[in-house]
């Protein structure tokens, strides 16, 4: 049965930034497909709520409260998975982000922090996960990048550059780690998470964003979770080094920040 290829029965995943939004949806989606999950973020009560959903799906959750800007803390999640569940099969590098700001307000330090939070964190977990994956049956890494990694929009030079770096990191790491470990990314468009709250809760802004999106809607976190399950499962077993665009069909930004000309 083709649906059997999407099952993740008894596999073990780590999901960063799993307290809410895409990370929370990813953790629950992986559990519904059959995986046990290590979930990590800063806020314990959010993680406990996600853990309850994982357990409601019949799987186990290991909650790790951590500041995932700390590379050692991110890397330690791989050992936490093996310590609790005895194996590690899937790493979802979801934590990341950077606030938009005008070009001249984007200092070299801000650029470095953007790279650190979006790329270095992903590398820290991936590098720590690889030996454990190779001890088992191999593994899968899924990186969460952005439509801004390939489109042009004012105010996103820090965020977009970091996400573009993560997209190419995905291709390079896939080459290094083939054939036993697959590495892919998802380029996410506008998704209804807390990061987009100002748009989601403002009817005029939301309508403008929806009208600028070919599919005429804002994405749902479960749209991204479904793609993560696909890439993590045997259904995606012939896919590596690719960036899957789950963005409603965007070929240009769908939100104008209103920044003036210099």
ZAMARGU-4260 file (C-alpha; in steps of 0.2 Angstrom, whole numbers, plus 5000, padded with zeros to 4 digits):
<rodrens>
0) 5000/5000/5000 | 5007/5017/4995 | 5001/5025/5012 | 5013/5013/5021 | 5027/5022/5014
5) 5022/5038/5024 | 5023/5028/5040 | 5036/5032/5053 | 5032/5018/5065 | 5045/5017/5080
10) 5057/5030/5072 | 5064/5044/5083 | 5064/5062/5078 | 5071/5078/5086 | 5062/5094/5082
15) 5069/5111/5087 | 5058/5126/5090 | 5044/5114/5094 | 5034/5124/5107 | 5022/5132/5094
20) 5019/5135/5076 | 5028/5124/5063 | 5038/5115/5076 | 5023/5110/5086 | 5014/5104/5071
25) 5029/5095/5065 | 5031/5086/5081 | 5013/5081/5082 | 5013/5076/5063 | 5028/5065/5065
30) 5020/5057/5080 | 5004/5054/5071 | 5014/5045/5058 | 5022/5034/5071 | 5037/5042/5078
35) 5043/5046/5096 | 5049/5064/5097 | 5061/5074/5107 | 5054/5092/5107 | 5064/5107/5112
40) 5061/5126/5115 | 5063/5139/5128 | 5045/5138/5135 | 5041/5123/5146 | 5022/5125/5146
45) 5021/5126/5127 | 5032/5110/5126 | 5021/5101/5139 | 5005/5105/5128 | 5014/5098/5113
50) 5020/5083/5122 | 5001/5080/5127 | 4996/5080/5109 | 5011/5068/5105 | 5005/5056/5118
55) 4987/5058/5112 | 4993/5051/5096 | 5000/5036/5105 | 5018/5040/5105 | 5031/5046/5117
60) 5038/5064/5119 | 5054/5069/5128 | 5053/5088/5133 | 5070/5097/5133 | 5069/5115/5139
65) 5083/5124/5131 | 5090/5140/5124 | 5093/5134/5106 | 5103/5149/5102 | 5116/5140/5112
70) 5125/5128/5100 | 5130/5116/5114 | 5112/5115/5119 | 5106/5111/5101 | 5119/5098/5099
75) 5114/5089/5115 | 5097/5085/5108 | 5104/5071/5098 | 5111/5063/5114 | 5095/5066/5123
80) 5086/5056/5109 | 5097/5041/5110 | 5097/5042/5129 | 5078/5041/5130 | 5074/5031/5115
85) 5090/5022/5110 | 5091/5029/5092 | 5089/5044/5081 | 5082/5044/5064 | 5075/5061/5060
90) 5082/5079/5064 | 5070/5093/5060 | 5080/5110/5061 | 5065/5122/5063 | 5072/5135/5075
95) 5078/5151/5067 | 5072/5168/5061 | 5077/5186/5061 | 5066/5202/5062 | 5065/5212/5046
100) 5074/5229/5046 | 5080/5242/5034 | 5097/5239/5025 | 5106/5253/5035 | 5100/5246/5051
105) 5106/5229/5047 | 5123/5229/5056 | 5137/5216/5053 | 5133/5210/5070 | 5115/5207/5066
110) 5120/5198/5050 | 5131/5187/5060 | 5117/5183/5073 | 5105/5179/5059 | 5118/5167/5051
115) 5121/5159/5069 | 5103/5157/5073 | 5097/5150/5056 | 5113/5140/5050 | 5125/5137/5064
120) 5111/5129/5075 | 5106/5118/5060 | 5124/5112/5058 | 5126/5109/5077 | 5111/5097/5078
125) 5115/5089/5061 | 5133/5086/5065 | 5129/5079/5082 | 5115/5068/5075 | 5125/5060/5061
130) 5135/5047/5071 | 5119/5041/5079 | 5110/5039/5063 | 5125/5030/5056 | 5125/5018/5071
135) 5107/5013/5065 | 5099/5012/5048 | 5104/5029/5042 | 5093/5045/5044 | 5085/5060/5038
140) 5088/5079/5041 | 5074/5092/5036 | 5079/5110/5037 | 5066/5124/5037 | 5071/5138/5026
145) 5060/5152/5018 | 5053/5158/5002 | 5063/5174/5006 | 5079/5163/5002 | 5075/5165/4984
150) 5064/5180/4982 | 5068/5199/4983 | 5060/5210/4996 | 5065/5226/5006 | 5070/5223/5024
155) 5075/5205/5023 | 5093/5206/5019 | 5098/5198/5036 | 5084/5185/5036 | 5084/5181/5018
160) 5103/5179/5016 | 5103/5167/5031 | 5089/5156/5024 | 5098/5156/5007 | 5113/5150/5016
165) 5103/5136/5024 | 5096/5131/5008 | 5113/5129/5000 | 5120/5121/5016 | 5106/5108/5013
170) 5113/5104/4996 | 5131/5103/5002 | 5127/5092/5017 | 5116/5080/5006 | 5131/5077/4996
175) 5143/5074/5011 | 5131/5063/5019 | 5124/5052/5005 | 5120/5038/5003 | 5114/5034/5021
180) 5108/5050/5027 | 5096/5061/5016 | 5096/5080/5019 | 5082/5091/5012 | 5074/5108/5016
185) 5057/5116/5015 | 5056/5134/5009 | 5041/5140/5019 | 5029/5154/5013 | 5017/5164/5024
190) 5011/5153/5037 | 4998/5157/5051 | 5010/5156/5066 | 5014/5169/5080 | 5028/5177/5068
195) 5013/5182/5057 | 5001/5187/5070 | 5000/5205/5065 | 4995/5199/5048 | 4983/5186/5053
200) 4974/5197/5065 | 4972/5212/5054 | 4958/5209/5041 | 4965/5222/5028 | 4983/5215/5030
205) 4977/5197/5029 | 4967/5200/5013 | 4982/5209/5005 | 4993/5194/5008 | 4980/5182/5003
210) 4977/5191/4987 | 4996/5192/4983 | 4997/5173/4985 | 4993/5162/4970 | 4983/5150/4981
215) 4974/5165/4989 | 4977/5159/5007 | 4989/5160/5021 | 4997/5143/5025 | 4993/5132/5040
220) 5007/5124/5050 | 5000/5107/5046 | 5004/5111/5028 | 5022/5111/5033 | 5021/5096/5044
225) 5014/5086/5030 | 5029/5090/5019 | 5041/5086/5034 | 5032/5069/5036 | 5034/5065/5017
230) 5053/5070/5017 | 5056/5060/5033 | 5047/5044/5027 | 5051/5031/5015 | 5039/5040/5003
235) 5053/5053/5001 | 5067/5040/5000 | 5073/5045/4983 | 5074/5063/4987 | 5090/5072/4994
240) 5098/5089/4992 | 5082/5097/4987 | 5072/5112/4993 | 5054/5109/4993 | 5044/5125/4991
245) 5028/5125/5001 | 5023/5143/4999 | 5006/5144/4990 | 5015/5147/4974 | 5025/5163/4978
250) 5037/5170/4965 | 5038/5187/4974 | 5035/5193/4992 | 5017/5194/4997 | 5020/5207/5011
255) 5026/5225/5008 | 5034/5232/5023 | 5032/5249/5016 | 5051/5254/5018 | 5055/5270/5009
260) 5068/5273/4995 | 5085/5277/5002
</rodrens>
